[in-house]
Amino acid sequence: MSLVDLLGEPSTQAGPVLRRRERESLRSDWSRATVQSLIPSGADARMEARLISLDTKGRTGTSTATGRELAFCVRGSVALTVGEERFSLSEGDSVCYDASRPSHWENPNKRRAEILLVLVRG
């Protein structure tokens, strides 16, 4: 499910550039996470890019998708669970995995963390 599916109508943004102030954003208080879309609405549906910000003790829900996902830890450190495997990533680390396997992110630390996720479908 994309952010457009969750938030409704796509932005009026046209062209390949998406300005920071124009990003679609979804905040979840229960999970202590914010998800921002990094690709303009209506762009190539074969790829999705998101910036996930996890507050202290924040986490995402479990998700699956069709394709491969690349994640890059931009700030802080996080734990990623993919299926039964658990990975720890620190600032500058990356991981690539089969997005059809259930996955979720956690920030077990006292510092905010940010992860860049890129999903390539197909």
For each residue, the residues with C-beta under 8 A, 3 or more apart:
1: 5 6
2: 5 6 37 48
3: 6 7 24 25 26 35 36 37 50
4: 7 8 9 10 24 37 41
5: 1 2
6: 1 2 3 26
7: 3 4 24 26
8: 4
9: 4
10: 4 13 24 41 42
11: 22 24 40 41
12:
13: 10 18 19 22 40 41
14: 40
15: 40
16: 40 43
17: 40
18: 13 22 23 37 38 39 40
19: 13 22 23
20: 23
21:
22: 11 13 18 19
23: 18 19 20 36 37 38
24: 3 4 7 10 11 36 37 41
25: 3 34 35 36 37
26: 3 6 7 34 35 36
27: 33 34
28: 31 32 33 34 35
29: 32
30:
31: 28 58 59 60 61
32: 28 29 54 55 56 57 58 59 107
33: 27 28 52 53 54 55 58 59 60 105
34: 25 26 27 28 52 53
35: 3 25 26 28 50 51 52 53 60
36: 3 23 24 25 26 50 51 52 53
37: 2 3 4 18 23 24 25 41 48 49 50
38: 18 23 49 50 51 116
39: 18 43 44 47 48 49
40: 11 13 14 15 16 17 18 43
41: 4 10 11 13 24 37
42: 10
43: 16 39 40 47
44: 39 47
45: 121
46: 120 121 122
47: 39 43 44 118 119 120 121
48: 2 37 39 65 117 118 119 121
49: 37 38 39 116 117 118 119
50: 3 35 36 37 38 116 117 119
51: 35 36 38 74 114 115 116 117
52: 33 34 35 36 60 105 114 115 117
53: 33 34 35 36 58 112 113 114
54: 32 33 58 59 60 76 78 105 106 107 112 113 114 115
55: 32 33 58 107 112
56: 32 107 109 110 111 112
57: 32 107 108
58: 31 32 33 53 54 55 106 107 113
59: 31 32 33 54 104 105 106 107
60: 31 33 35 52 54 63 104 105 106
61: 31 104
62: 102 103 104
63: 60 102 103 104
64: 99 100 101 102 103
65: 48 69 99 100 119 121
66: 99 100 121 122
67: 99 100 119 120 121 122
68: 96 97 98 99 119 120
69: 65 96 97 98 99 103 117 118 119 120
70: 94 95 96 117 118 120
71: 80 89 94 95 96 97 115 116 117 118
72: 93 94 115 116
73: 76 77 78 89 90 91 92 93 94 113 114 115
74: 51 91 114 115 116
75: 91 112 113 114
76: 54 73 90 91 107 109 111 112 113 114
77: 73 88 89 90 91 107 109 113
78: 54 73 88 89 105 106 107 113 115
79: 86 87 88 89 105 106 107 108
80: 71 86 87 88 89 95 103 104 105 106
81: 85 86 87 103 104 106
82: 85 87 97 98 101 102 103
83: 101 102 103
84:
85: 81 82
86: 79 80 81
87: 79 80 81 82 95
88: 77 78 79 80
89: 71 73 77 78 79 80 93 94 95 115
90: 73 76 77 93
91: 73 74 75 76 77
92: 73
93: 72 73 89 90
94: 70 71 72 73 89
95: 70 71 80 87 89
96: 68 69 70 71
97: 68 69 71 82 101 103
98: 68 69 82 101
99: 64 65 66 67 68 69 103 119
100: 64 65 66 67
101: 64 82 83 97 98
102: 62 63 64 82 83
103: 62 63 64 69 80 81 82 83 97 99
104: 59 60 61 62 63 80 81
105: 33 52 54 59 60 78 79 80 115
106: 54 58 59 60 78 79 80 81
107: 32 54 55 56 57 58 59 76 77 78 79 112 113
108: 57 79
109: 56 76 77 113
110: 56
111: 56 76
112: 53 54 55 56 75 76 107
113: 53 54 58 73 75 76 77 78 107 109
114: 51 52 53 54 73 74 75 76
115: 51 52 54 71 72 73 74 78 89 105
116: 38 49 50 51 71 72 74
117: 48 49 50 51 52 69 70 71
118: 47 48 49 69 70 71
119: 47 48 49 50 65 67 68 69 99
120: 46 47 67 68 69 70
121: 45 46 47 48 65 66 67
122: 46 66 67
